[in-house]
Amino acid sequence: MKKLFYICLILLGTGNLFAQENTENQEDNRLDFTANIQNNHLWRGLIITDKPVVMGNLSYALDKDKKWKVGIWGASSLADDKDGTHYKEINYYVQYSDGRFYIGLWDLFNSRNINTEKASEDIFNYSNRRTAHIIDLRTNYTFGPSFPINIEADIMLYGGANAGEVVLEEDGSYKKNKYSTYLQASYPVITNKKVNLDAFVGAGFALNDAVSLYGNGKKGFQVVNIGLKASKTVKITEHYSLPVSMSAMWNPAHKYARVQLAATVF
């Protein structure tokens, strides 16, 4: 599996080397896309998959300053998990960012853990009782240079039957959504060096239930994501550099930890 991960990284990076050299002089436009490869997918303290993952993000800027964007984000694992499921995800979003403040509305659809008795595999199904979609409101704000801490606040507004975010009545009818909320604070410990380092801590709770999607189901407010992220840019050729990162994450609620290696190939 490690060999497969490194082969994909080399192939993607090599293809990007020639593409970047051939497009250096092309005029910038509002349409863009990027690709990442990682040895796993970690999200808000949760392990989405332990298998290598390829991710892509296609975006279009709605204004000339590129503050408003719409886009499609997708990912797929390169192998099945132990339970035989294969991670695939496709999300749609609209967002605004001015550099320090960000707000976005995301429509998430993850193909894993869909029990057809509870959640529908139909990507066009948005019924409140069975939809696997999650409408996720995301915000974050970075304070000034003298205090560059970043505060993130995200809330699930709707959906998520496959993730346990939807609570049903005994007869199977829709009762409520939990409105699971994730809060995180991150701080740049080392900046403007060959290797930069960020530290972060995140917690989850539900606005409309005793437990949230992020926790272990035993308590309300729980710390679910503590970690460090080191990043640097590796120069491959005169015209191509590879941004890479290594993250270490601990989840006190679920009592597990993971290390993630990631690269943005273009």
N, C-alpha and C positions, 0 to 999 in steps of 0.2 A: 504493500500500500504506500509506503514511503517513496519507493521507486516511482510509482505512478504519479505521485504528487510532484516530485522533482522533474520528471519528464514533461509534465504539463507546463510547469513553470518555465522550463527552458524553451519549449516550443512557442509559448505565448510571448515570451520576452524576445525571442529571435524574430518572430513575425513583426512585432512592434518596432524593432530596430530599423528594419527596412521601410516600414510604413512612415515612421517619424522622419526619416531622412528625406523621403519623397514628398512630404507635406509641410515641411518647415516654412515654405514661402507662401502657402495658401492663405487666403484671407480668412480671418476669424469670422465665425458666424454664430447664430444663436443655437444651433443644434450641436449637441455633443454627446459622447458616450465614453464610459470608462469600464475597465474590467479588473477584477481582483481574483486572486487565488489564495486560499487559506487551508491550513491543515484541519480545521474544524470551524463550526459556526457557533459563537457564543453571543447571547443577546440578553441584556439586562439581568445578568446573573444566571440565565437559563442556558442549558446545553441543548441547542436545537439539533445538532448532529455532531458526532465525533469523527465523521468521515471527511476527507478533503472535499472542498467546495469551490466551485467557480461562480463568481458573481458578476453581474453586469448592470450598468445604470445608464439609461437613455434619457436625456433631458432636453427641453426646449425652453429658452428664455423668452418671456412674454414682453420684455422691455429692453431697451438698448443698454441699460446699466446692469442687466442680468440679475436683478433683485428678485423678480417674480419668475418662477419656473414651474413647469408641469413635467411629469416624467413617468417612466416605468422602470422599476427595479426588480431584478429577478435573480434567482440562484438555483443551483442544482448540485447535489452531492455526486461524487464520482464513483460511489459504491453503495450498496445496501447496508443498512444498519443490522445489528444482531437479530432484531425482531423481524427482519425481512422487508421492512418499509424503506422507501427511497425518498429522501428529502427533496422536494421541489417547491419553489415559492415564486409567486408573481404579485407585485404590488403596484398600485397607481398612486400618484401624489400630486399635490399642488402646494407650493411653499413660497415663503418670502424670507429673505435674509439681507441684512445691511452690513454684515461683517461681525457685529456684536450681538444683534438680536435675531433670533430665528423662530419662525412659526410655520408649521406644516400640518396638513391634513392628509393622512395616509389610509389607503384601503389595502389591508393585508390579506393574502390568501395563501395559507400553508397547507400543502397536500398531506402532511403527516398527521397521524393520530385521528383520522376521520373515521368514526364509528357511524355507519349509515343509519343506525337506529336513533342517533342523536343529531348528527350533522350531515348535511348533504354534500356529496362530491361535486355537485353541479356548480360550476363557477359563477353561473348567472343567478343562483338562488340567494336572495337577500332576505328571506323571511326571518322574522325575529326569533323563531323557535329553533330553526335548523341551519341557519347560515354559518358556514365556516369562515366567512369574511370577518375581519375586525376593523372597525373604523377607529383610527388611532390619532389623537390630537397630540402633536409634539411641539414643545417650546424649549428654548434655552437662551440664556443671556450671559455674556462675558463682561465682567466689570472692567474698569479702566486699567491702563498699563501699570499703575502703582499697586493694584490689587487684582491680578488677572484670573481670579477664580471664575469658573463657569458653573452655572446652576441650570440643571435640566429638570423639566417637569413634563411628564407624559401621562395621558389619561385615555383609557379605552372607552369610547363613547357608545359602541354598539357592536353586537355580534360576538362570535367566538364560541359557538356551541361545541366545536371539537376540542377546544382548550379549557372547557369548564367555566368559561366566563359567563355563560347563560345559565340561569337557574330556572328550572321547570317546576310546575305544579305536579301533584301526584298523578293527575290524569294526562300528563305530558304536554299541557298547554304552557305558554310562555308566562313566566312570573316576573322576572326582573333581570337586569344586567348588574354585574358587580361593580362596574366602573373602576376596575383595577388601575391603580396609579403608581407610577414609578418616579422617584426623586433621586437625583444624583448630583454630587458636587465633585468637580475635578479641578486639579491645580497643576500648572506647569512647574515642576520642581527644577528641571534643568532645561534651558532654552538657548537657542543660537549656538549650539555646540555640534560637534561631529555626531554625537548621539544625544538626542533629547529625551527627557523623561517626564511623564505625567503620572500623577497619583489620583485615584478616584475611589469614592464610596457611594453605594446606591442602596436604596431601601424601597420596599413595596408595601402597599396596603390597599384596601378596597373602600370606596366611599359608600357602598350600598350593601355590604355583607361583612360577616365576621372575618373572612379570609380572602386573600387576593390570589390572582393567577400566579404571582411570583413566589409566594411563600410556600411553606410545607404543609399548609392546611391545619395547623395547630394554633396559630396566633394571628393577630391582626397585623400591626406594624412590625415588619421584620427587616433587618439588614440582610441583603441578598447578594451584594456585589462589592467586593473590596479588591483593589488590585493596582498594578503598575503597568504602564505601557512605555516601552522604549522604542524610538523610531530614528531612522537615519536614511540617507539617500546614497545608494551604491552607484558609482559611476562605471558604466559598462563600456561605453565608447565616448568619443568626443561629442556625439550628438544624442546619446541616450543614457539616461540615468534611471535607476530602479528604486522607488520608494519602498522600504521594507519596515516591518515592525515586529516586535515580540511583546506579547502581553501575558501577564500572570494574573489569574483570577481566583479568588476564594469566595465561596458562598457559605456563610455561617448557618443559614437556615436549612439548607439541604446537605450541608457537611460534605461538600466536594470541592475540588480545585482543578483547574486546567491551565495549560500553557498554549498559547496560540501564536503561530507564525503566519504572517500575511505579507503579500506583495501586491502593489498596484502596477500591473504590467503595462497599462496605457490608460 
